[in-house]
């Protein structure tokens, strides 16, 4: 076997195997072969030391008639799985003429839990295709050269290898897809466990960790590793769900090798096929795909929302269909424990969930529910260009249903929200990986963790009351003021009014319909003729006065104006006029002018009437608040709270630079023109 020490060398070696597939396979299809083969080789290396002993015991057990042999064989293999086929990679290569059948025999020899993982890759089709193109022996031979035993490649490094391969196979994947850089996960885990470090060192402790978008299991693995560093005797139970079959298979294989219960990893959509329904967890962390629409699951989610309300997962509200980020958070919140310790969540979002959605919208109502129930503990702004498939800004939200209220356990966080601006805590990478050009080093992770844990305001940290992010959206109305005049131009506006146009329309067919249309046209002409008898030079500035004149005029010619027609005529003959009298309803209240309607966002802590008298009334004396339309909204304008004003450069300095550029351009033009 080749002795590869450097991580990048291992990646490059496996990628060189992928390059052998060129021709029969397109580049985006390489993963269909390389990923399941890497899993098989990993299994092969893990089971190698106990292979012969397992086969001997298997023969004995067959003779004894024991049906369920896996528990016995697993004890011998020291794993949660085994293989009873006589083949391994070495023996497969020893029989090149029958390699495809022997490989199938080898795969079928795995215990059910491991065999299912390979089946999820739908690898049988690839065996046939590779064999038909004389590539199967070559691929197995190349994989046999690399040692993927955990002693040579740790579980953490193997996770990196799988994720880097997936990245290369999915260069154009959507932002946030597949996996999260390990330094970001370490930061998330540090902050998630920060206040529980003392508790987590207790002997015999059992705790649970869940990721609803598990990918290849990176977040679960890093969390388990961190917990075991704190407490080697801790029992960590990992749970996850993943929608991508390849990532799911890799995650499940990783769980098998680490001795976890691989059945805790579920394949499917967390929204429509919740694989852990009714289960709660102590710690949850995830990186859901950014800005992905939930249209495919809309029927299911909307039914749960309308039928179950807060007894379901989405009672707080539904975000816009184009971005399901806040659905993932509600899903996690539904799995919080309601005991004394509660649960803690760390979730990665882009900027959208901070502020998207006006007061009363689904997003705002979800934020409102989370904040008013005192679940949002803090948000950390990360540097940009940290992720492999996107360069956008990202944030870690920390959510808990048991904020610390005991000073002996650390800072009291009840009723408060912490914002940490860590956008400058990064270093440039020597070599970019996709869109990932920056990384957070260990010292920076420690510093961000310290800033968050200290819970003290400084250049990078701001602390707010929950109510500071709430506001009341008030609707400011101004009165409708209209003048009225019966000019030819305004009379012609009648033909644009629906009630007037409908006079000359009919739903009846044939002669009856034609007759109804003619009668309607006759009524239209009578209305126009009557209006033309009125004095076109008189300008009315009071609607009630004009209405009385209008009714009297039509009554004189025995034309009855119903309410829709009267409104149509008033609308056609009116114009906005700030000097006209205010239009009032039948109760004497002023009618609002929808064109002048405006809104104001008033901080939740402030009285809307005091705000209105101070900020609006001095500028618009005739305005009023329509309190029936007041809505409560919540948003988190993160950037605004850390904005630093930079003075504009002096105009003289800018002018000097422009002059220098102009002179430089002139000199270059002279050279071009040969002057």
N, C-alpha and C positions, 0 to 999 in steps of 0.2 A: 504493500500500500504506500501511496505517496504521503509523506509527512508534511502537512500544511499547518503552519502555526498561525500565520496572519489571517485575520477574518476576511479581508478583501481577497486574499489568494484563494480561499475556499469558495467564495462567491464566484470569482472569475473562473475557477476550475469547473464548477457546476454549469456556469453559463457557456463554457466551451463545449459541454455535452449538448446543450440546447442548440448550439450552432450546427451540430451534426445533423439536425433534423431539417435543415434548410432544403427546400425542394418539395418533398412530400408534404411538409408543414409550412404554413405561414408563420410569421414571427409571433402574432398574437395567439397562435395555437401551441406554441412551445410548452406553455404551462400545463397543457393537458397530459403531457408525458413526464416532464421534469418534476413537477410537484408530487404526483403519486409515487414516482420512482425514488424521490428523496425520502418520502415517508417510509417506503419499503426498506430502503437501505438503512434508515435509522432503526427500524424494528429489527432488521437482520443483525446489526451491530449490537443492539441491546441484548438480544437473546443468544448471541454467539457462545458465550462462556458456559451456558447451561444447556445448550442444544442437545448434546448426546445423552445427558442424564435425563432430560425430559422425554426423549424418544424411547429410552429403555423403560422408563416408568410407564409410558403410554402403552407399550406392548403388554406389560404386566396387567395394567388396568383393563385392557381389552379382554384378556383371558378371564379376568374376574367377573366380567359382565357389568361392571359399574357404569351407569348411564351418564352421570354428570361428573366428568373427569376434570373439568377446568379448575375447580378449587384446589385439587391436589397438585395439578401441573403448575398452577400459578405459584404455589409455595416453592416449588423447585426452581422455577424461572426467576423468582424474586421480583416478579412484575405482576401487574393486574391482567396480563394476557400471556398467551403461549402459542407455539406453533408445532404441530404434530406431523408436518410433512418431512420426508427425508431430505428435502432439498433446502439449500441455502444459496447465496449468490455464487459461492465457489463451485458447488455441485451443479448448479444450472449451467455454468460455463463449461463443465466437463462433458456435457451432452449437447453440443451445438445443433445437431440435426433435429432434435425434438424439443427445442428450447421453449416454444410457445406453449405446448401442452404441459411441460414441466413447470413453467411459471404459473400457469393456472392452478396446477396441483399445489404449488407452494402457497399461493394466496388462499386457496381453500383450506389449507392446513392451519390457518390462524384461528384462534378462538373467535367466537361470534362478534365480540365487541371490537376486535381489531379488524376483522374481515369486513365488517360494515363500513369502516372508515375508507378502505380502498374502494369499496363498491360505490360510495358516494361520488368518487372521482369518475365513475363510469369508465373505468380503465380497461375493461375487457375489449372494447372497440379498438383502443389504441394498441393492444397486444397484437390484434389481427393486422392492423395497418402497419405497425412497425415490422412485423414478420414478413408481410407481403413486399415490403420495400427493403428487405435485408438489413434492417437497422436494429432489430431487437437484441441480437447477440452483442453488437457494438455498444449499445447504450448500457446494457447490464455490465459489460466488461469495464466500461469507463466508471460507472458508479461503484464498482467493486474496488476501485483504486483508492477511494477516499474513505477514511475512518470517521464514521459519524457516531461512535460510541460516546455516551455522556462524559467519560473520562477525557476524551479528546475534544469534544464539542459540548459545552454545557447546555442546559436547557435554555438559558437566556440567550446564548449565542446562536443556538439552533433557531430560536424564534426570530432573531435578527436575520438569519440566512433566509428563512422562509419569506419573511416580509420584504426583504430586498429583492428576492426573485419575483414575488408578486408585483412589486413596483415596476420592475423591468418588463414584465409581461403585460402590464396595464399602464403604460406610459401616459395614456390619455384618459385615465380614470377620472371620475368626478371628484371635486374638492372634498377632502375629508374622508374619502373612501379608504378602506383597507386597514391602515394602522397609524399609530401615533408614535412619534419619536420617543425613545426610552427616557431621555432626560425630562421630557414633559410629563411622562407617567410618574417618574420618580418625584417630581415636584408635587404632582397631584396627591400621591400617596403620603408624602411627608406632611402635607397640610391636612389631609383627611384624618391621619392618625395622630397629629400633633398633640392634641389635648388628652389623648387616651394612652400615651406612652407608659405611664406608671401602671395603669390598670392592665395593659396588655402584657405585662411581665409576670402576671400571676400564674403560678403553676397549675397545670391541668386545664387551662383555659381553652374553650372551643369557640371559634368565631366563623362567620360566614361572609363571603364576598361575592358580589353579583355584577355582571356586565351584560346589558341587554343588546349591545352591538359588539360582541366579543371579538370579531375578526379572527386573528390567529391566536388569540389568548394572551397577548402581550401585557395588557393591564392586569389581568388575573395573576400572571406569573410574577410580575414585579411586586404586586401587593403581597403575595404569599412569601416571596423572598424577603421583603422588608419585615414582615411580621415574624418570620423565623429568625431573623437577625436579632430582633428585640427579645424574642423568647423561643429558644430552640425547642422547647417542649410543647409549644402551642399547637393545637389541632386546627388547621385552616381548611374549611370546606368551600370549594370554588364552584360557582354556578354561572352559566352563561347561555346566551342565545345568539345565533348568527344566521343571517339570511343567505349568504353566499356559500354554496356547497363546498368549494375548494377551501376557503378560509375555515369553514366549520370543520372539515376533515382534518386539517392541520392542527386546529385548536384541540380537537378531541384526541388526536394522537399524542399531542404534548401532555394532555391530562393523564392519559394512560401510562406514559413513561414515567411521569412524576408520582404515580401511585394515587392519583386522585380518582374519584368516581366519574368516569367518562360519561356516564349516563346523565350527569348533571349539565352537560352541554347539549343544547337542543337546536335542531335545524328548523328554521322557519322565521316568519315575520313576527316580531314581538307584539305588534299591534293586533293582528288578526289571528295569530296562533300562539298566544301566550303560553309558553312551555312551562312556566312556573306560576301558574294561576294559584292564588291563595297562599303563596309562600312569601315570607318576609325575610329581610336580610339586615345584618348589622352595618355593613359597608357596601356602598355601591359606587361604581365609577364607570364612565363610558365616554366615548367620542362618537356621537351620532353623525351621520353624513350631513354636511352643511347645505342648507337651502334646498333640500330635496322635497318635491311635492308628494302629497299623500293621497292623490286621486284614486289610485288602485284600491286603497283601503278605506276610501271615504264612506261607502255604504255601511260597512261594519262599524267604523268609529262613530259615525253620526247616530246610528241606531243605539249604540251603547250610551252615548252622551244623552240622547233624548229619553231613553228608557230607564237607565240606571242613575243618571245624575251623579251625585257625590258618592253613591254606593258603588259606582263603577270607577273607571280610571280617569275619565275626562270631564268630571263635573264642573271644573272651574271655567271651561270654555274651549272653543276650537279656534286655532289660528287660521290664517288664510291658507288656502289649499296649496300654495306654492312653496310653503316652508313648514315642515312638521317638527322643527326643533323642540318647541315647547310641549309637543305631545310626548316626546321621549322623557322629558323631565316629569310630566304628570304621571307617566307610566312608572317611573322609579319611585316617586313619592307614594304611589299606591302600595308599594312594597316595603314601606317603612314600618319598623316595629313600634308598637304603641306601649312598650314597657318603660321602666324607669330610665334605661339607658338610651332608648330610641335608636335612630339610625343617622348615618351621615352619607351624603352624596357629593361626589365631585364629577362635574360634567363639563365638557368643552363645547363652547358655542362660538360662532362668529358674532359680529356686532349686532345683527338683526334682532335677536331676542331682547336686547337692552331697551330698544325704543320703538320698534316697528309697531304700528297700530295706534289709532287715536283712542281717546277716552271712550269706553263702552265697547271697543272692539274685542275680539277673542284674545289677542295677545295681551292687551292692557288688563283684561279681566283675569287672565292667568297670573300675570305679575301681581295684580292687586291681591288675589287670593293667597299667593305665596308670601307676600310681604305682610299683609294684615294678620296672617296666622303666624308671623314671626319665624318663618322658616329660612329666609335668605340670610346666611351668616356673612358671606363676603364674596367679592369678585376680584379676580386678579387679571389684569391686562398683560398679555404675553407679547414678546417681540414678534414682528412680522417675519415672513420667510423661514418659519420653523418647520413647516410641514412639506412633505415630499410632493404632494399634488396640488398645492395652492400656496400663494404668497400672502394671502389676506391676513388681517389682524384677527387674533383669537383671544378668547377669555375663558378662564376657569371659574365656574360658579360653584360655591360651597353651600349646600343646602342641608339643614338638619331640623328635626322636630323636637330637639332637646338642646337648645342653646344653653351654654354654661351660665348659671346664675350663682355659682358658689365661688367666692373669692379665693377659697383655699385650693381650688382646682385650676386657677388661672384667671385671666381677665373676664369680667362679667360682660357678656355679649347680649343679654336679653334686651330686646327692643331696639337694637342697633345693627347697622350694616357697615361692613368694612370694605373700602375700595383700596386696592394696592396697584399702583402703576409700575409694572415691571418691564415696560417696553424697551428700556435701555440696558437690561441685564442680559447681555448675550455677547458672544464672540463670533467673528467670521470663521467659516469653515475653510480649511485649506483647499478642499475640492467640493463643489456643489453636488447635491444629489437631487436631480429634478429641480423643483422649485425651492428646495431646502438649501439655503445659503448661510443660515445662522444656526447656532446651537447655544444652549445654556450649559455652562460648565458646572462642576461640582460645587465650587465656592459660591457661584451665583445662586445655585439651588438652595444652599444653606442660608445665604443672605436673604433671599425672598422668604424662605420659611421663617427666619428670625423676625423679619419685619411683620409678617402676618401674625406670628405668635405673640409678639410684644404688644400688639393692639394699642399702639401709641401714634398719634398724628405726627407726621414729618413730611419731608419733601415727596416721599413715595407713598404715603398712607394717609387716607382721609376717613373719618368715622362720622356716620350720620345716624340720626333717628330714623326709624322706619318711615314715619310720616313725611320726611324730607323729600321722598321720591313720589309722593302723591300730589295730585292737583285736582282742582275743580274746574271743569270746562264750562264756563257760563256763556250763554247766548245773549248778546247785546242787540236789542232791537231799536230801530228808529221809526218814527211814524211815517205812514204813507201820506203823501201830499200830492194831490192831482188837480189839474185844471181841466175844463171841458169846453169844447167848441165844436159847433156843427159845420165844419168846413167840408168842401168836396173831397179834399185829401183824406180827412179822417173818416168820412163816410165810406170811402173805398176800402178802408181797413176792415170793414165788416166782412168782406169776402174771405178774410183770413181767420175769422172766428168760427169755431166748430159748430156751435149751436145754430148760427146763421146758415152755414153751408149745409147742414143736415136738413134744412127745410126743403131743399130741392133734391133730396135723395129718397129712395124707397127700397124696401126689401121685397116688395111684391113683384111678381113676374107678369109679363104680358101687358095687356091693356090697362089693368088695374094699377100696375106700377107706373106706367106712363102717365096715367091720369093724376096719380098722387104727386109725381114730379112736377107736372104742369101747375097744379094747385100750389105747390110749394114755391115755385118760381113767381107765381102771381103774388103770394104773400111777401116774398122778398122785394118785389117791385113796389108794393104798397108801403113797406117799411121805408125803403129808400125815398120814395116820393114824399112821404110824411116828413122825414128828416129834412128834406130839401126845402120844406115850407118854413123851417125855423130860421131865425136870424143868424146868419153866419158870422156877423161882426161881434156878437156878444161872447165874451170870455168869462166863463163861470169858474170861481175859485173855491166853491163849496159844493161837495158832491151831493149832499142832501137837497140843497136848493135846486141844483140842476136836475136831480131825479124827479122832484115834484113837477118841474116844468115839462120834463120829458113825458111823464105819465099823463099829465093833463092834455098834452098835444095829441097823444095817441088815443086817449079816451074820446077826444072830440071827433075823431074819424072812425070810432068804433072798432079799434084794433086792440085786442087783448094781448099784452106782453107777459108771457110766463117768466118765471125767475131766470132760467138759463138764457132766454133771449134778452132780457133786461140787462143781465150781467155782460152779455156779448156786446150790446150797444154801448154800455158805459165804458167797457174796455177799449172799444174801437175809437171812441171819441175823446179819450183821455190822454194826457201827457204828464210826466213827472214835472213838478213845479215846487221848488223850495219856498216860494212865496205864497203858495195856496194854503187853504185851511187843512187841518188834519182830518183825515177820513176816520170815522168812528163806526163801530158795529152797532147792532140794535140795543146793546146795553150801555152805549155811550163810551165804551173803552176804545182807545186809539188802536187802529189796525197797523200792523208792522209792514214795513216795506222790505220785501225779501231781498231786493237788490242792495239794500244798505245794511243787511244783517251781518254781524261780525261776531267773533268769538274771542274770549280771553281765557288764558290758563292762569288760575289763581292758586298759589300754594295752599296745600291742604290745611296748613297751620293758620292760615289767615282767613278772617271773616270776609265773605264775598261782598257784602254791602259796604264795609269800610274800604275795601280795595276799589270798588266801583266809584264811590264818592271821591276818592283820592286820584285815581288814575284815568277815569273815563268821563265822569260828569263835567269836570272843568272844560273839557274839549268838545263834548257833545251834550249840551244841557237838556235836550229833549229825549235823550236815550233812556232805556230802562232794561232791566234784566227779566227775561222770560224764565222764571225759576222752574217751570215744568220741564224745561229742556236741559237743566244742569246735570252733568255727568261727572262721576269720579273716574280719574285716570291715574295710571302709574307708568312712569318711564324712568330709566336710569341713564342720564346724559353723562356717561363716564368721562369722555374727553373734556367736556366743559369744566369739570371740577379740577382738572390738572393742566388747564390751559395756561401757558406763560406768554405774556405779551412781549412781543419783540418790536421795538421802535422802528418806524420806517426809515430807510436811508435818506440822508439829506438830498434834496433835488439837485443841488449843485454837483454832488458826487455822481449822480446818475447822468446828468447832462454832460459831465466831463467824459464819462465812459462812452456815451453815445458819440461824442465828437471824435474820440480816439478811434472808435470803430469805423466811423465815416471816413476818416483820414486813411485808415488801413485799407479800406475797400477801394478808395480812390487810387492809392498807390498800386494795388493789384490790377485794377482796371487799366492803368497806364501801361503796365508791363504786358498785359494781354494784347492791348491795341498797338504795342510797339512804339509807344511815345517815349 
